[in-house]
Each structure stands twice: as structure tokens, then as C-alpha cells.
Amino acid sequence: MKKRVGIPRALLYYKFEAMWKTFFEELGAEVIISPETTKTIKDLAVRYAPDEDCYSTKLYFGHAIYLKDKVDYFFIPRFGSDHEVNVGCPKFIGLAQVLDSLFPDFPEIIMPYYSQAKANHGKRRLLRIIFEIGFKFTYNPLKILKAGFRAFEAQRKYEEQLHISEQQLEKWINSQIFLNEKPNLEKRNKPLKLALVSHPYVLNDSLSNLDIRENLSQKGVDIITSQQMPRSTIEDQMEKLDFNMYFSYEREILGTIMYFLENNTIDGILQLAVFSCGPDSIVLELASRYSRRQPETPLLQLVIDELSSEVGFSTRIEAFIDMIDRRN
Ligand code: SF4
């Protein structure tokens, strides 16, 4: 019988999904990923996660608890960074150990530690991790090596598809292509263009983001997400700061906001921040300062948590869209 590896569909899953899934499947394991966040998962999160955690981390707890009796292993890497200076969130590093100590009935957690910025990890460390994990599933070193190679290849392809080029961005701005679901144009002839900016685990989890993508699409809004933005555009914007924004996700978020504020080529920017997220609170403040300096493109900032209601959220978005329509 295949060994079952559980991966909670939350946080870094939304960055490394392709790599992790391919790796374990190539090793011969059955990969079980929790479903998209449901009301049950959210209830588990609220019940069991520490109160002081951010909403996204709480949801991670819900996903892990949902999976715990369905798998033989959990895969929860302690990921610090894949850049020599910039880092992810410290929560990504501590989460596996917190879960391990709070829930002794959890199956074994595979929790490799990797951080290029803080621990100077590189290819040798990666190779060690690949073999350490691989030997839990097979004694064939070639199979392990092949699984590692295929996993990186899958990740490369996934990212190549996800991040658009500067030319595609230009085409989207000029309404020559859609990058996401085609908006419903029953009530308007021309779609509004908005940038939807947040962490990938908010952008892609409809319960977490209160179904904002569908909501916008129904209102005739054509979106681009911060996750899709060309990497070169983000890095160009970061060069303009007089300090280094060293949280990697926040680079993506702030870079997208700065780009559209500066260029004034779309109708508005919608930023979703996570309640009690430290890095988000820095970016909220910075973005709002830049927006005051370049007010032509309106910016709406909304903070989400477990108490946010779809109705209240929808009303704010409607008011924002009405305001844009009146301006236009
Ligand atoms: S970056 Fe913010 S939202 Fe993401 S895990 Fe860290 S504190 Fe939570």
C-alpha cells in the first residue's frame, strides 16, 4: 500500500504546490491535499489555532487538523527563504514545530529546514533534504534523484506559466487579452480594470478572500493579481525604494501597487491584507502613503479575518466600483 503524505492547502502550498506534489508522487507516495477551505475547516481553525496567530496561519491549522487522520505523514517544510537576502514569513519556519508540540496525535511531520538568507543553504542542503525524505519512501537513490529533478522542473514550468511577461502586461492593460476569468459584461460594455493584490494564499482561497474574484467578475471587473505580475516589473519598483523590502511576498504586493499608482493605466487597486499580519501592516501603511502622493488611481485596502462577512465586504467593493464609475 502506498504511503500517504498530507499537504495542507494553505500558506506555502500556494507557492510550491507543483514541486511538492510531483516529488512525492515520483517517490511512489499518495499525496493527499486538503480541499479548498470550507466552513468546517474554518471552524476547526478558529477552535484550535492560537488566538494571536494571523488569519492565514489559523486556516493552516484547520487544514492540518482536517487531514490528520487521513495520512501517514505530514509535509510541512520549515521554509525560510530562497533568496540570499530576502525572506518569507517567520511563521513558515515555526509552524511545523508548533503543530508538532500542540498535537501529539499528529502523524510524523516531515519538516526539512531550508533558508538561503539566514542559514546560507544552497544546492548541497537541497540534495541532502531530497535524499533524507526520499529514503522514507524508497531505497532506490536513482528514483530519489529523478523525483527531485522532476519536482524542480514542474515548479519551473508552473512559475513560467504563472508570471506573465512585460509584453503580456502591456496587452492586458490595452484590453487585448484576459489573464483571468472573462468578466460578466451584461451590465457594462467595457470591463473595469483592477489589480487585486494580496498573498497567494488569500488570492487563491475563495473562503479566505470571501469569493472576491467571482464577486468582481460578476460586476464586470477584469483583474490582474499581484502573483501574476512580471518579476522584472516588481524588481524595478523595489529598486526605487530607499530601503530593502526584505519580505518576499510583500515585495510582490508593494511592487504591484507602486507600479499601477505610478503608471495610472487601470481603474483601481484592491489590496486585501490579513488581520494581525506584521508584514502586511507595514505594506498597508507604505501603500497608503504612496497612494496619497499619487492619488489618480484609487486604492481600496481591506483587512480580512475570521469575522469578516461576505455582505459587508461586498458593500465596500460595490461602493468602490460606484466611485470609479462616477469618476470615469
Ligand atoms: S506573512 Fe502575514 S499572513 Fe502570511 S503567514 Fe506571515 S503573518 Fe500570516
Residues whose N, C-alpha, C, O or C-beta is under 5 A from the ligand:
A	BS01	SF4	C54 S56 T57 C89 K91 V274 S276 C277 G278 P279
